Amino acid sequence: MTLPRRWFDEAADAGKAALRGKDLTGLGRHMRQLDETALLGMTRALRTDEQLASGAVRSAGEVLEALGVVPRHRWIVRRWLKVLAGAGRLTASGDGRYRELKVAGDDEFAASAGALDHSRQALGYPREMTRFFLDAISWLPQLVRDEVSVQSIMFPDGDFSTAMGTYADNIISTFTNRVTAVLVRRIAESKRRGARILEVGAGIGGTTAGILDELDAAGVPGIDYEFTDLSRFFLSSAAERFADRPWVRFGILDVNTALDRPAHSVDIIVAANVLHNAHDVDVVLARLRRLLAPRGHLVIIESCREHYQVMTSMQFLMSGRAGEPAWDFTDLRAGADRIFLDEAEWRDRLAAGGFQTGPVLPGTGGPLAHLAQHVFTAST
């Protein structure tokens, strides 16, 4: 059963209210500035292959070898080659070979990096994001060789500021987290015996905090909320952060493994910026659907466009584990070296999984559409 349309209207209004006073003009232009700096950074990392930089024709395999890319990150560099060719910074020969890399010079890169901070600020990201983004670009040759981890750049001395900026303290996350909180509260209120809520891939709790605050403020009774993630580090941090809510539990859960939990045991599943990590989207959606009770609901936040700045930073978190064999997705992304599904693909996969979907927010119109992060609801 799909949710009432008025709930989506209420959620959208709440999301817009959370952005009141923010300048939403030019968001697409500012996002393109982040992408442009990332593209230039890719060219500077690829100049390690001196033959490609000098104009020789090189296969993707030869480029990977020249850069010393470890197996688990090869898909990232192959993706760089494709997007650089699409952007005109590299010429593709049509047979998997590349030539004529246009390396960004110091002045060109400095000018782009200088404009980056203004765009970062306009998009609502904290100052730490500029530091993280530019540091990650400077370390790209070492990142692809696993000589440096992106975690060490992202969490210097255990500081969560960058992660909070990515998943909570920015314009689009402020909107999507607020929308999600209102929708979850509305669903929970409709469950007269109380609501069992499972959040998967909860991470730093950027979405969680808004949901818990919303449930508390509304005084929704009978809530059982389970915060789950792959990382014990995140669980420990969340247990401390949300210690004043005895109705919140914490546990390890990996959606890419069989879920040893009773069928129909939860009413609401929240998945914020995590399902793109599914090795097979259809398999994971089936696992989650099995857990949902009749008239259960899945609330998803997902990026639906490939952002180049992610490819030079956060995407390193999406590779396989160090030392393990390289792997590929087994769904529609197989062999494509890509992570994110677009909005139509998510709708198709949810429908194929037996879900009924509601309106997608923020929708295709308006300034937030340029940021291509959406809230989906799927009902059993």
N, C-alpha and C positions, 0 to 999 in steps of 0.2 A: 504494500500500500504506500503510495507516494505521500509526501507531506503536504499540508495545506499551503496554497499559494501565499496566503497572508503571512505565514511564518517566514518565507523567503523575503517578502517585502519588508517585514520588520527587521530581519537580519541585515538586509542591504542598507536600510536606513541607519541602523546602529553602526555599521561599518563606515558609512559616510560621516556620521556624527563624530566618530573617533578621529576623523581627518579634518574636522572643521578648523579653519584658520591656516591650513597647509596650502601652499601654492602647488597646484596640480598641473599647471601648464608646462609643456615642454618635457614631460616625463620620457616620451619616446626618444627625443633628442639626447637626453642625458644618459639613457641606457645605451644608446649607440656610441656615446663617448667612451663608456666603460668597455664596450666591445672593441672599439677601435684601438684603445690602448693595449688590450689583450692581443689583438692581431699583430700589432707591431712587436709586442713582446715575444710572440711565437717566432717571428722572423729572426729576432736576435738570438733566440735559443738554437734555431736551426742552422745558424751560420757556423756552428761547430763542425758541420759537414762542409769542409772547405770546398769540395768539388761542386756541391749544389750551389753554394754561394758564388762560385766563380763561373757558373753558367752551364756546367756539365749536366747531361741527362742522367738521372738517378732513379732507381726503383725505390719503392717505399722500404723494402728490406735493406737496401744499401744505406739509406738514411738512418734507419734504426740502428744498424751496425755501427755506423760512424759516430752516432751520439752515445752509444753504449747503453741503449735503453733496455731495462730489465723486462723480462717477459710480461709481467703483470701490468706494466704501463704502456705497452706497445700500442694498444688500441687508442690511447690518448694522442700519441704522436701521429698515428695514421689519420686521426680525425683532424689534427692541425693541418696536415697536408691538404686534405679535402677542402676545408673551409678557407684556407689561404688561396687555393686555386679559384674557389668561387668568388673571393674578394679581389682577385686580380693581382695578388702579391706573389703568385707562383703560377707557372704554366703547367697544366696537366697534358700529357701526350696522348691520353686515351687508352693506353695499354698498362696502366698502373705505374707509369713513370712520370717524373717531374723534372722541370728545368726552370731556369731564369728566376730564381728566388730574389725578390726585391727586399733586401735587408733594410730595416729602418735605421737611419743614421742617428748619431747621438742627438743632434738638434731636433730632428723630427720626433724622436721618442720623448725627449725632454718636454717639447711643446705639448704633446698629447698627455703626458703624465702630469704636467702642470694644470691642464684643464680638467683632469680627472677629479681633483678634490672638490671643485665647484659642483660637478655633476653628482659626486658622492653625497654632498650635502643636500642638493636638491632632491635626491631620492630618499632622503631621510636616514641614511646610514651614518653611524657614529664615526668619529675621527679615526678610530682604530682600523676601520675598513680600508682606508687609503694606505695605511702602513702595511697591513696584511697583503693587500692586492699587489702593491709594488714590490714588497719583499718576496712574495711568491714568484713574481716574474723574474726577479734578479736571480733566484735560485733554481730556475727551471732546468738548466743542465744537470744540476745535482739531484733535483727531484726525480727526473726520469731515470736516473741511475740508482735510486734508493740510497743515495749518500746523505740525504736530508729528508726528514718526514714533513709532510704538510701540517701534521699535528703540532710539531715543535714551532712552526711559524704561526699557526693559528692560535695556539694556547701558550704564549710565552709565560713561564712561571705559573701555569695553571689559571691564567686570567681568561674569564669567559666573555670579555667585552666584545670581541670580534664575533663569536658565535651568537651572542644575543643580538648583535647588529644584523646578522644574516637572517635569523629566524624570528625576530620579534620587534626590534626597535627600528623599523623603517616603514615607509609609506605602505607598501603592498602587504607586508606581514601584519601591520597594524589593522588593515582592513580585513584580511582573510582570517586572522585570529579572532577578531571581534565577531565576524559573521559566524564562524564556527562555534564560538561560545554561546551565541544566542540560539542557534539551531539545536545544539546539544541540550541546552536548558529547556527549550520548548518540547523536545522529544521526551526528556526526563520527566517533565511535568505531566505528560500524557500517560505515564506508567503509574497507575494508581497504587501498585504494590511496591513502588520503588524501582529504581533503574540500576541495572548492572552495566557498568561502562568499562570498556577495555581500550586503553590507548597503546598502540604498537609503535615502536620506533620513536619514543617520546623525547629522546635526546636530552637537551638542556632544559626542557620544560617550557619553552617559549609559548607554545599553544596551550599547554596544560594550565599554566597560571591563569590565563584569561577564563578558561572554562571553570576552574574551581572558584574563582572570584564571582563569576556569574551565578553559579549554583548556590553559593553562600548568600549572595545578595538577595536572591529570590527565595531563600529559605526552602529549597526543594528537599523534601524528606526522603529517607530510605535510600540514599545513594551509596553504592559500593563502587569505588573507582580504583582500577588497577593500572598503575603506571608501569609500562614495560619497555625494555630496550635490550640491545645486545651487550651493552657496556656496563660493567659493574661500577665504573667510574661515574657514569651519569646517574646510575641508581643511587649511589651513595650521596651524591650532591643533591638529588631530588628529595631523598628521604630527610635530609637536613633542612632543605628549603621549605618543604611542605609538612614539617613535623607537627604543626598545630592542627592538622586535619586527620583525626584518627580513622576516618572512613576512607582514606587513601592507602592502598597497598602497593608494594613494589615487587617486581619480579623480572627475571631474564626471559626473553622470548625472541625467537628468530623466525620470521615469517617464511624464510627459505628452507625450513625443515618442517617435518610433520608436527602438527600441533597436538600434543598429548593432553587434550582438554575435552571435557564433555561437550557433545553437540548441543546446540540451542541453549548455551549457558550464559550468554550476554545479550543485552538489549541494544547497546550502542557500541560501535567500534569507531575510534578516531584514529586516522592515519594521516599525519601531517608531514609532507615532504619526505616520505619514506618508501612508498610503493614503487617508485621508479627503480629502487634497488632490488626489486623482485627478479629473480633469475628467469622466472616465467610468470608473467602477469596473470594469465588465466589460471594457473595452478594455485597461486597465492590467493586470488579472489575466491576460488572454490574453497580453500581452507577457511578463509574468513567467513564466507557465507554459511558454512557448516556450523560455525560457532554461534551464529545469530539465531535468536529465538524467532518464532513467527512474528511478523510485523516488527522485525528488527531493522536497524538502520546503520549504514556505513557512511561516515562523514570524512571526506578526503580533501586535503590540500595538495595540489600538485603544480609544479611549473610545467607549462605546456609549450615552451619554446626553448631552443638551445641558446644559452647566453655564453658568449665567448669568454667572458671573464671567469666563469665557472670552470671552463676548460683549462685555465692556467692556474687554478687554485683548488677549489673544493672538489673538483673531479678526481683528484688523486685519492680522495677518501673512498671513491667508488670502485677502485681497482680491487682485484682479488688480494688475499692476504699474502704478505711477504713469504717467499719460499715455497708457496704452493703452485701447482701447475696453472698456467693461464686457462681461463674459461671464457665462455661466451654465453649470451642470452639464448634461451631456447624458444622464445616467442617471436613475435613479428619483428623484433630488433636483431635477430640472429644475423651475423655477418655484416652488420651495418655500422659497427663502431659508434653507436649512439646510445644514449641513456633515456632521454625523455620522450614520452608520447605526447602527441598534440591533443587538443580537446576532442576532436572527432574520434580519434583512436581510443581515448578513454571511454567515450560514450559507447562505442562499438563493443569494447571488451566487457564493460559492465552489463550491457544488454545480453551479450553472449553467455555471461555467467549467470543469467537468470534474475538480474536485478532490474527494478524499475527506477529510473533516474528522474530527478527533479531539475528545476532550472539551475544553470551554472552561473555562479557569481564570481566576478562582477559583471559578466556578460561581455558582448562584443562591442558595445558602444561606450563612450566616455574615456577619459584620460587613463584610467587604470588598466584598460585593455592592452595598452602598449607594453605593460610589464608581464603579461601572459602567465600570471599565476592565478589559479582558480580554485574555488570550493565546489566540490561535487557531492551530491547526496545519492545514495543508492539504497533501495528498500527491498526487503524480501516479500 
